Amino acid sequence: MTAVIKELSQLDDLEAASELFASIWGRTDEPPLSTDILKALATSGNYVSGAYVDERLTGCLVGWLGGTPPDDMHMHSHILGVLPGNERRGLGFELKQHQRRWCLTRGVKVMEWTTDPLVGRNVYFNLTKLGAEAPEYFVNFYGQMRDGINAGVESDRLLIRWRLDSDRAASAAAGRLEELDVEKLRGWDADSILAVGAGGEPVSRPSSARVLLCQAPGDIVALRRSDPGVARAWRLAMREALAGALERGYAMIGATRTGWYVLEST
C-alpha cells in the first residue's frame, strides 16, 4: 500500500513521532526528540513529517533550517526513522524526496546531515539512491553515544551534502542514477585500501592509485554486540582509510549496495 506523507503539527501526532524515534533508537526513557521540541520546530516553520501506512505512523523525518541567508541557507536534516520491517517499502526514500520538494518550494537548494561511515547501507542510500555527496569526515562528532544502537562507541560521521537542484539529485529522484560497478573498476586498476577479512576483521593497506576502494563491514550493529573489539578495530581502520583519503584530496564518487565506497583523486 502506498504511504501517505504529511507534515506534522498537532500534539498527538508529534507525541507519536517522538515515541517512534524512541522505539527505533532504544531510548524510551529519553527520546532522541521530545514532543515539546518537535512542537517548537514545527511551529517555527521547520520540517517535521510522518509517513503513514494503513493509517499507522511508520516513519518520521525531522530537519531545520540553518546557515546564513541568502548565500549559505540550507536544511539540516537531523533524524530519519522507519519502523523495523518496513524498510523495503521505500519509505526512507519517499520521505527524503518529500523533504527535498519542501525545500525547493522555499528556495532552499542544499541539505546536509551526517551518517556513520561504518553503516554501508546508509552511505549507499545517501550517495547512490539520493545522489548526494560526502565531502568531509568528522572524528567522534557527537562524542560517545547513549542510544541502544550506538551506545558506548565513538561517533565518527560522514558529512552528507545534497544539492537539491542538481542533475544528479534529479536523476536519483527519477531512479536513473546508475550504481558503480566495482569489478569493472578493478579492471581499471582501482586499488583496495580497506576490505573485510576472512574472519570479518578489517584488512587495510596504503595506496596512492587514482581510484580507491574502501569496504564497510556487513553489519556493524550486530558486530558491536557479538565482538566489540573487532567493531572498535573497524572504527579505527575506517577512520584511517576513509578520512585519510579525503584529507589527501580524494573525493567519494559513489557507493555500492555491497558496501564498497569508491574514491577518486581530484
N, C-alpha and C positions, 0 to 999 in steps of 0.2 A: 504494500500500500504506500502511496506517495505521502511523504511527510508534509505537514503544514508548518511553515516557519513564520514566526511573528515576533515583533518587538514586545518586551515585557515591561509593564509599569505598575500593575496592580500588586498590592502587598501579598495576596495569596499566591500569585504566580511567582513572585520574587522569592517568597519563602520556599516554594517547591524547587526553584532553581538552586538556592543555597543548599538545600538538602540533597539535591542531585550531585552537586560538586563534592559535598561532604562524603557521600556514599562512594563515589568513584575514587577519591583520594584517601579513603580510610581515615577521615578526620571528623567523625561525628561529634566529638567533644569541642572541636574548634574548626568550623568550616573554613575553607580557603577564602570565601567571600560571604560575609554575613548578610542577612536580609536588609539591615539598615544601610550598609554600604551600597548594595545593589540598588536600593531605592534612591540614594543620593546620586548615584551615577546616572540612572535612568531619568531622574528629574532634571539634572543639569545638562541634558542634551547629548549624553554619550550612548554607547551601543550596548544594549542588553537584549539578547534574543533567545528564543527557545524553539526547538523542533518537536512537534507533536506527531506521534504515530498512534492511530486509533484513539485519539484524544488524550493520550498519555504523554506527559513531558518526558522525552527520551534523550534529548541533547540540548546543551546550552553553550552560548558563546558570549563573552564579555570583552569590551575594549573601550578605551577612552582616547580623547584627542590630546596630542602632545606637540612639542616643538614650538617654534616661534613663527606665527603667521606674518606675512603670507608665504615666505620662501621655504620655511622648514616645517610647515604644518604636516603632521602625519597622524595616523591612527596607531596607537599601541594596542595590539590585540593580546589581551592578558591571559585568558584562560578559555579553553575549549574542552568540553567533556561530553562523551556519549556513553550511555549505559552499556556495560559489557553484554555481548550477544547481539548488538545492533550495528557493529562496525561495518558489516558488509552491505548495509543499506545505503552507504554513501552519504550518511548524514553529516559527517565532518566536512566533506567537500561541498555539500549544498549550503551548510551554514557559512562557510568561508565565502562562497560566491554571493550569498545574501549580504554579508558584511561588505564585500567588495562593491556591490552595486550601491549600498547605503552610502559608502564613502564617495564614490564617483558622483552621485547626485548632489553632494555637498561640496564638490570641488577638492576633495582630499584624494591625492594621487599616489600616496605612499603609505604602506602599512608595515609595521615592524613587530616582531615578537622574538622569543628565544625558544630553543629546543635543545634537548640533551643529545649530543653527538653520538652517544652510545646506543640510542634507540633508532636503529636503522629505518624502521618502517615510517617513523615520523619525518626523518630527513628526506626520505623518498617522497613522501606525501607533499612536503613543502616545496622541494625543488622540481620534482617531475610532474606531480599531479596539479600543482598550483602554478608552477612557472616562476617561483621566487628565486632569490639568490641568498648565499650565505657568506657575507664578506668578512666577518670577524669571529674570533674565538675568545670567549671570556672564561678565565680560570676562576672556579669557585664563586660564581656570580652572585648567588643568593646565600652563600655560607652553607653550613650543614642543614640539610632538610629534615623536617619532622613528620612528614606525611607517611601513610602506610606503604607507598610505592618507593619512595626515595630515602627513607629515614636513615640517618647516620652516615650518609655518603656526601662527598664534596660535589657541589653543583656546577660543574663546568657546563657552559652553554654556547651554542652557536647563535649568533645574531641572524635572524631571518629578515630579509628586506624584500617586500613585494611591491614592485612598481605596477600599480593597478591599471594604468592605461597603456602599458607596453604591449607590443605584438606578442611577446612570449606569454604574458598573462591571458591575453585574449585567446590565443591558440590553446592554452591549457583549459580555459573555461569551456571551449568547444570540443575538448577531447582530442585535439590534433597534435599535442606535443609528444614527440617520439622519445622513447626510452633509449639511453645509450647502450650499446652492445659491448660488454666487457671483453668477450672473446675476440671480437674484431679489433678492439683497442690493443689487446695483447699483440696482435699481429702487426700493429703499427709501433711496436717497441715501447708500449706503456710498461711502467715498472711498478711492482707492488711494494709499498713501504710499510703496510700493516695488513696482516691476514690472520684468520682463525687457524690455530694449530691443530694437530691430530687429537689432542686432549681438550680442546676448547680454549686453550690459552692463547694470548696474543703473541704473534711472531712478527717482529719488525726488523727492518734493515734500511739503512740510508740510501738515498738515490737522488740524483740531480737530472733525471730524464725529463724530457719536455712534458710528458703526460704521466701522472702518478695515480696509482690505485690504492685506496685505503678502505679496508673492510671493517664493518662493525660486527660485534658478536650477535649470534642468532636471537637470543632473548636475555637481555641484561637484567631484567626484573627477576626472572627465575634464577639466574646465576647469582644474584645478590643473596638470594635465600639459600641456595644449595652450596655455594662456595664463595663466601665474601672475600677471601684472599685473592682468588682469580679475578673477581669482579673489580677489586681495587687495582690489580695489575692492568686490567683493561682501561681503567680511567687514566692511569699514568701513561700507558702506551699510546692511547688516542690523543692525549694532550701533547705528547712529544711529536707524534707523527703529523697530526692534522694542524694543530696550532703552529708547529714549526714550519710546515709547508706554506701556510698562509703568510707567516711572517717573512718568508723568503720570496714572496711575490707571486706565489701560485694562486689561482682562483678556482673555486669549485664550479664546475660546469654541468654537474648533474649527479644523480644518484640512481641506483638500480633497485628493483624490487627485492633482489637477493642481498642487499646490504653493502654494495660497493659504492664508494664515493670516488668521483673522477675529478682530478685537478689538472689544470694546465698552466704552464709557465706563461706569465703575461709580459 
